Amino acid sequence: MVRHTLGSATDVPRDTLRRFDVAGVAVCVAHAEDDGFYAIEDTCTHENFSLSEGELWGFEVECPAHGSRFDMRTGDVRFLPAVIPAKTFPVSVEDGNLYVEV
């Protein structure tokens, strides 16, 4: 994995999702209720919809198409119809900058 700079951590306000294209990979970054940042592959494993266009519920991202939910921390499916987990990526914040390893 290679570490990539996404920009300022303030670019992703608390309780929101934002899409980043990193080295050819679409990544959905969440700024969760615990003030932590989490990254998951932006494509729903059920039907290829952008997760960053969905809703953030605690630590879960909900797909805008059919309501599948994924745990942002682990990628595990939390609500059907998806059954395949999503890939997650390590995220860090240093000196106010947001980084992801893809």
C-alpha positions as CSV (number, residue, x, y, z in Angstrom):
1,M,0.0,0.0,0.0
2,V,1.1,3.5,-0.7
3,R,0.2,6.5,1.4
4,H,-1.6,9.4,-0.3
5,T,-2.5,12.9,0.8
6,L,-6.1,13.7,0.5
7,G,-6.0,17.3,1.8
8,S,-7.0,19.1,4.9
9,A,-9.0,17.1,7.5
10,T,-11.4,20.0,7.6
11,D,-12.4,19.2,4.0
12,V,-14.5,16.3,5.5
13,P,-16.8,17.8,8.2
14,R,-17.9,15.6,11.1
15,D,-20.8,13.2,10.2
16,T,-20.2,13.4,6.5
17,L,-18.9,11.3,3.6
18,R,-16.7,12.4,0.8
19,R,-15.4,10.7,-2.3
20,F,-11.7,10.8,-3.3
21,D,-10.1,9.3,-6.4
22,V,-6.8,7.8,-5.2
23,A,-4.4,6.1,-7.6
24,G,-7.3,4.9,-9.8
25,V,-9.4,3.7,-6.8
26,A,-12.6,5.5,-5.7
27,V,-12.5,5.9,-1.9
28,C,-15.3,7.0,0.4
29,V,-14.0,8.8,3.5
30,A,-16.2,9.3,6.5
31,H,-15.6,11.6,9.4
32,A,-17.5,9.7,12.1
33,E,-19.2,10.5,15.4
34,D,-16.1,9.5,17.3
35,D,-14.2,12.2,15.4
36,G,-12.3,9.5,13.7
37,F,-11.8,9.1,9.9
38,Y,-12.5,5.9,8.1
39,A,-12.1,4.9,4.4
40,I,-13.9,2.3,2.4
41,E,-14.0,1.5,-1.3
42,D,-16.6,3.8,-2.7
43,T,-18.5,1.2,-4.8
44,C,-21.3,-0.9,-3.2
45,T,-20.6,-4.6,-3.5
46,H,-24.3,-5.2,-4.3
47,E,-24.8,-3.1,-7.5
48,N,-21.9,-0.7,-8.1
49,F,-23.5,2.5,-6.7
50,S,-21.3,5.2,-5.0
51,L,-21.4,4.8,-1.2
52,S,-20.2,8.4,-0.8
53,E,-23.6,9.5,-2.2
54,G,-25.4,7.6,0.6
55,E,-25.9,8.3,4.3
56,L,-23.6,7.9,7.3
57,W,-25.3,6.3,10.3
58,G,-22.8,6.2,13.2
59,F,-20.1,3.9,11.8
60,E,-22.2,2.6,8.9
61,V,-22.5,3.9,5.4
62,E,-25.8,3.2,3.6
63,C,-25.9,2.7,-0.1
64,P,-28.3,5.2,-1.8
65,A,-29.7,2.6,-4.2
66,H,-31.0,-0.4,-2.2
67,G,-30.1,0.4,1.4
68,S,-27.2,-2.0,2.0
69,R,-25.1,-0.9,4.9
70,F,-21.4,-1.4,5.5
71,D,-19.3,-0.9,8.7
72,M,-16.8,1.8,7.8
73,R,-14.3,0.4,10.3
74,T,-14.2,-3.2,9.0
75,G,-16.1,-3.2,5.6
76,D,-18.5,-5.9,7.0
77,V,-22.0,-5.9,5.6
78,R,-24.5,-4.8,8.3
79,F,-27.7,-4.8,6.2
80,L,-28.8,-6.6,3.1
81,P,-29.1,-6.9,0.1
82,A,-25.3,-6.8,-0.1
83,V,-23.6,-9.9,1.2
84,I,-19.9,-9.2,0.1
85,P,-17.8,-7.0,2.5
86,A,-16.3,-3.8,1.1
87,K,-12.5,-3.2,1.2
88,T,-11.3,-0.7,3.8
89,F,-8.2,1.4,3.8
90,P,-6.1,2.8,6.7
91,V,-6.6,6.6,7.3
92,S,-4.5,8.9,9.4
93,V,-4.4,12.6,10.3
94,E,-1.1,14.4,10.8
95,D,-0.7,18.1,11.2
96,G,-4.2,18.7,10.1
97,N,-3.7,16.7,6.8
98,L,-5.7,13.6,5.9
99,Y,-3.9,10.6,4.5
100,V,-5.1,7.2,3.1
101,E,-3.1,4.1,2.3
102,V,-4.3,2.5,-1.0
